[in-house]
């Protein structure tokens, strides 16, 4: 399988399994928050759940970054030259995005 940018690879089976599991947990957490808001539950309880969602998202992002490093970035570094520079630029952009969001 190739990415839209023409890179080979995909998601490592174990990481895919864990990422899907994490995304399903997130879906349940978000449905729970929605229900809490509809039921006008105590704000601090809703905030606590929202913070749990943020933690779960960080966990999901960590899995996705791990996969990207083990597959695409590894391949790009092996190719060297422009591909290596693209990998570095891409990782710096993700790092900058994360820094700007304050997570």
N, C-alpha and C positions, 0 to 999 in steps of 0.2 A: 504494500500500500504506500502511496506517495502523498505527501502533504500538498497543499495548494502551491507551495513554493518549490516543489519538485524534490523534496528530501524523502529518502526512503525511511522506513520504520513506521512505528505507530506507538501504541501504548503497551508497555511490558505487562504481561498477563496478571502478575501479582498486584502491580500498581493499579491496573484497571479494575480489578476486583475490589481493592480497598477504596479506590476513588468513587466507584459506583455505590458502595456501601455508605461512604461518607455523604454522598449527594442525597441518598435516600433519607439518611438521618436529618440532613438539613431541611429537606422537604417537610418532614414531620415536625421539626422544630418551628418552621415558618407557619405551618398550619396551626400549630398550638398558639403561637403569638397572635395570629389573626383571630382565633377564637377568644383568647384572653381580652383582646381589644373590643371585640363585639360584646363580650360579657361585662365590659367595663371593670375589669379586675384592677387590683391595686397596682399603681404605676411602678412601684419598685419591683414588684414581681415580674411585670412585663419587661422592664429594663434588664433584670437578671437573665431572663430568657433571651433577650436580644444580645446580650454579651456572650451568652453560650453559643449563639449562632455565629457571632464574629470569631469565636475561638474555633468552631468547626470549619469555618471558611479558611482560616489560617492553616488548619490541618490539611484541608483539601488542596490548597495552593502549594503547600510543601510537597505533597505527593506529585502534583503536576510538574513542579520544578525539578524534582528528583527524576521523573521520567524524561523530561526534556534534556537534562544533563546527561543521563545515561544513554540516550538514543541520539537525538538530533545534534546536540552540541558536540558529543563525542565524535560523531561522523564528520561534522564540519571542521573540527580541529585536526582530525586525521587527514582531511583533504588539504589543509593548509591554505596559504595565500589569502585570496579574497574571501573564501568561505570561512576561514578562521576569523577574519576581521568582522564579517557579518555576525558570527556567533558572539564575539565580544561586544559589539554594538547592541545586539539584541538583549544580552544579559544586563548591560548597563542601563538600557531603557527600562527593563522590568524593575531593576533595583531603584531607579529614579522614580518610577511610578509608585512603588511601595513607599519610598521615603516621603513623597508628596502627600500620600494618603495618611501618613502618620501611624501605620500599623507596625 
